[in-house]
Amino acid sequence: MAKTVIVTGASRGIGLAIVQYLLKTSNDVVVIARSKDALEKLREKHPEHVRVLVGDLGDLSLAQKGVDLAAKEFGRLDGLIVNHGIIDPVTKLRDTNAEDWKKTFDVNFMSAVAFAKAALPLLNESKGCILFTSSGVSVGAVSTWGAYGATKAAMNHLAGQLACEEPEVTSISVRPGVVDTEMQRELREVHSSIMAKKDNDKFLGLHREGKLLKPSDPGDLMAKMVLDPPRELNGKFIR
C-alpha cells in the first residue's frame, strides 16, 4: 500500500532526491518549499501522487496546512521529513546579533517543532516516522557557523525528546554528509572570504576533487528510512 510523506525543502538537492525516490516507488507526497515552479513541475509529472504547498518555512502556520493537506488529499500520513534550512548568518558571533540568530532558529528549528507537533496525531495512528536533516556541525563547532550549528544541535535534541514522549513514532536526526547542494555553492561563492581558512580550503577541495556526495546518496537512504523506519534508531543522531 502506498504511504504518504510530507517533505519540506523539496524543490532541490536532498529534498528533491527524496521526493523522486518516493514517487519512483509509487508513494504519495506533499511537497513544501518556496520555489513554486519546481514544485509545480513535480505535480504536473505526477498528478495523482503529488500535492503542493508553497511558502516561506519561517511561517509556522505552514506546518498545520501541510498536515491538513495530506489528510484531505490522501487520508493518512506515514512520514515527515524536515529537510529545509538556511545557513545565514555566516559570521562570528561578535559581528552579528540576536535577531539574525532568531530568524535562523525560526526557519530551521521552530518550524521543525511546528511540523512535528502538527504531524503527531496522524503519525501515531500510522506508527510513522519523522526524519530531521541535521549536520555534522551540530556536534562540532565551526567558526562563523554558530547560528546554523545551534539550530541543528537543537534538532538532534528534538528527535531524542520525541522518542521519549511519542514511543509509537520513530524520530531520527540524520547527518547526510557533505552533499553537492545549493548550500555548498553558496559557501564557495558567497561566504568563502568570511569562513576560517581551514574550513574554506576543505570545502573548496572537496568540490575541486569531485568528492561531494550526490543528493541521491543520502536522499535515497532517507526515503527508504521513512518508508520502513528502523526502530532501533529511534531518538538517535546518525551519521
Secondary structure, DSSP 8 states (H G I E B T S, - for coil): ---EEEEESTTSHHHHHHHHHHHHTT-EEEEEES-HHHHHHHHHHSTTTEEEEES-TT-THHHHHHHHHHHHHHS---EEEE--------S-GGGS-HHHHHHHHIIIIIHHHHHHHHHHHHHHHHT-EEEEE--GGGSS--TT-HHHHHHHHHHHHHHHHHHHH-TTSEEEEE---SB-SHHHHHHHHTSTTTS-HHHHHHHHHHHHTT-SB-THHHHHHHHHHHHS--GGGTT-EE-
